[in-house]
Amino acid sequence: MGHVHRPCSGVIHGIPDATLGAVSFQAPAPRSAWTWDSFKQAQEAPRLGVIVIENGNVTIQYLQSCDVTHGMAPYSGA
């Protein structure tokens, strides 16, 4: 689904999709639009996802891995 550093889900042409948050920093939402020059990480805690596939069902549980203040340092652009 891509590398977006943010939890997102939806349905495209009847096909469910989902992305997971990052275990480091979260990217800001796509609205309002940002560029790498204006990038500021979202003040959201790092997350990881647990995916269970069982009996034809897919369940994704998003788990916060730590407090936002314990995440990685802000992106420096380097």
C-alpha positions as CSV (number, residue, x, y, z in Angstrom):
1,M,0.0,0.0,0.0
2,G,3.0,2.3,0.2
3,H,5.3,3.9,2.7
4,V,3.4,6.7,4.3
5,H,4.2,6.7,8.1
6,R,0.5,7.1,8.9
7,P,-2.4,4.7,9.6
8,C,-4.9,5.0,6.8
9,S,-7.6,2.7,5.5
10,G,-10.3,2.7,2.8
11,V,-11.8,0.9,-0.1
12,I,-10.6,1.5,-3.7
13,H,-12.8,-0.1,-6.5
14,G,-14.3,-2.5,-3.9
15,I,-10.9,-3.6,-2.6
16,P,-10.1,-2.8,1.1
17,D,-6.7,-1.2,1.7
18,A,-4.8,-0.2,4.8
19,T,-1.4,1.3,5.8
20,L,0.2,1.1,9.1
21,G,1.7,3.9,11.2
22,A,5.4,4.0,11.7
23,V,7.3,2.7,14.7
24,S,9.3,6.0,14.5
25,F,7.6,9.3,13.6
26,Q,4.2,9.8,11.9
27,A,3.9,11.9,8.8
28,P,1.3,14.7,8.8
29,A,-2.0,14.1,7.1
30,P,-2.0,14.9,3.4
31,R,-4.3,17.9,3.9
32,S,-3.2,20.6,3.8
33,A,-0.5,19.6,1.3
34,W,3.1,19.7,2.4
35,T,6.5,19.3,0.7
36,W,9.8,18.0,2.2
37,D,10.8,21.7,2.7
38,S,7.7,22.3,4.9
39,F,7.6,18.8,6.5
40,K,6.8,18.7,10.2
41,Q,6.2,15.3,11.8
42,A,2.7,14.8,13.3
43,Q,2.5,15.0,17.0
44,E,1.3,11.4,17.2
45,A,2.8,8.5,19.0
46,P,4.7,5.8,17.2
47,R,2.6,2.8,16.3
48,L,2.8,-0.7,15.0
49,G,0.2,-3.0,13.6
50,V,-0.7,-6.6,14.3
51,I,-2.4,-8.3,11.4
52,V,-4.4,-11.5,11.9
53,I,-5.6,-13.5,8.9
54,E,-8.0,-16.2,10.0
55,N,-10.9,-18.0,8.3
56,G,-10.9,-15.6,5.4
57,N,-11.0,-12.5,7.6
58,V,-8.3,-9.9,8.0
59,T,-8.1,-7.9,11.3
60,I,-5.6,-5.1,11.8
61,Q,-5.0,-3.8,15.3
62,Y,-3.0,-0.6,15.6
63,L,-1.0,-0.5,18.8
64,Q,0.7,2.6,20.2
65,S,4.3,1.6,20.9
66,C,5.2,4.5,23.3
67,D,4.3,8.0,24.2
68,V,4.8,10.7,21.5
69,T,7.6,12.3,23.5
70,H,9.6,9.0,23.4
71,G,9.4,8.7,19.6
72,M,12.4,9.5,17.3
73,A,13.7,13.0,17.0
74,P,12.0,15.1,14.3
75,Y,13.0,14.5,10.7
76,S,15.9,16.7,9.9
77,G,15.8,16.3,6.1
78,A,19.3,14.8,6.1
